[in-house]
Amino acid sequence: MVNFLKNAFRDMKESAKAQHKVDKANFAAAKAEARASWEEAKVMGSSSKRKAMMQKERKEAIAKARKRQAQAEARFNAAKLSNKIDG
């Protein structure tokens, strides 16, 4: 009975230590996210920086869309060619 209690308390202690590490890591992550959000908000406050950031995002979106379009056209042409060969 005594060993059971010792083992139970030791397990609880180890579990509490592990949970404390998880909580510390989560807190550090939340703190870093808050700092990042604050810096992003400061950037958005400046109209020239905001415009530059928005322009960069638009250019990236256009590039991704063009890449998707090229891939879709390649698939279309491959399917069309496959149909001609089969038909």
C-alpha positions as CSV (number, residue, x, y, z in Angstrom):
1,M,0.0,0.0,0.0
2,V,2.8,2.4,0.9
3,N,4.6,1.7,-2.4
4,F,1.4,2.3,-4.3
5,L,1.1,5.7,-2.8
6,K,4.7,6.6,-3.3
7,N,4.4,5.6,-7.0
8,A,1.2,7.5,-7.4
9,F,2.6,10.7,-5.9
10,R,5.8,10.3,-8.0
11,D,3.7,9.9,-11.1
12,M,1.7,13.0,-10.2
13,K,4.9,14.9,-9.6
14,E,6.3,13.9,-13.0
15,S,3.0,14.7,-14.7
16,A,2.9,18.1,-13.1
17,K,6.5,18.9,-14.2
18,A,5.7,17.8,-17.8
19,Q,2.5,19.9,-17.8
20,H,4.5,22.9,-16.5
21,K,6.9,22.5,-19.4
22,V,3.9,22.4,-21.9
23,D,2.4,25.5,-20.2
24,K,5.7,27.4,-20.4
25,A,6.0,26.6,-24.1
26,N,2.5,27.6,-24.8
27,F,3.0,30.9,-23.0
28,A,6.2,31.6,-24.9
29,A,4.4,30.9,-28.2
30,A,1.5,33.2,-27.3
31,K,3.9,35.9,-26.2
32,A,5.8,35.6,-29.5
33,E,2.6,35.7,-31.5
34,A,1.5,38.8,-29.6
35,R,4.8,40.5,-30.4
36,A,4.5,39.6,-34.0
37,S,0.9,41.0,-34.2
38,W,2.0,44.2,-32.5
39,E,4.8,44.7,-35.0
40,E,2.5,43.9,-37.9
41,A,0.0,46.5,-36.5
42,K,2.7,49.1,-36.3
43,V,3.6,48.5,-40.0
44,M,0.0,48.8,-41.0
45,G,-0.2,52.2,-39.3
46,S,2.2,53.6,-41.9
47,S,0.4,54.1,-45.2
48,S,3.6,53.7,-47.3
49,K,4.7,50.5,-45.6
50,R,1.1,49.2,-45.8
51,K,0.9,49.9,-49.5
52,A,4.3,48.2,-50.1
53,M,3.2,45.2,-48.1
54,M,-0.1,44.9,-49.9
55,Q,1.6,45.3,-53.3
56,K,4.0,42.5,-52.4
57,E,1.0,40.3,-51.3
58,R,-0.8,41.0,-54.6
59,K,2.3,40.2,-56.7
60,E,2.7,36.9,-54.8
61,A,-1.0,36.1,-55.4
62,I,-0.7,36.9,-59.1
63,A,2.3,34.7,-59.4
64,K,0.5,31.8,-57.7
65,A,-2.5,32.2,-59.9
66,R,-0.4,32.2,-63.0
67,K,1.4,29.1,-61.9
68,R,-2.0,27.4,-61.3
69,Q,-3.2,28.5,-64.7
70,A,-0.1,27.1,-66.4
71,Q,-0.6,23.8,-64.5
72,A,-4.3,23.6,-65.5
73,E,-3.5,24.3,-69.1
74,A,-0.8,21.6,-69.1
75,R,-3.4,19.1,-67.7
76,F,-5.9,20.2,-70.3
77,N,-3.5,19.8,-73.2
78,A,-2.4,16.4,-71.9
79,A,-6.0,15.3,-71.6
80,K,-6.9,16.6,-75.0
81,L,-3.9,14.8,-76.6
82,S,-4.8,11.6,-74.8
83,N,-8.3,11.9,-76.2
84,K,-6.9,12.3,-79.8
85,I,-4.7,9.3,-79.4
86,D,-7.5,7.1,-77.9
87,G,-10.1,8.3,-80.4
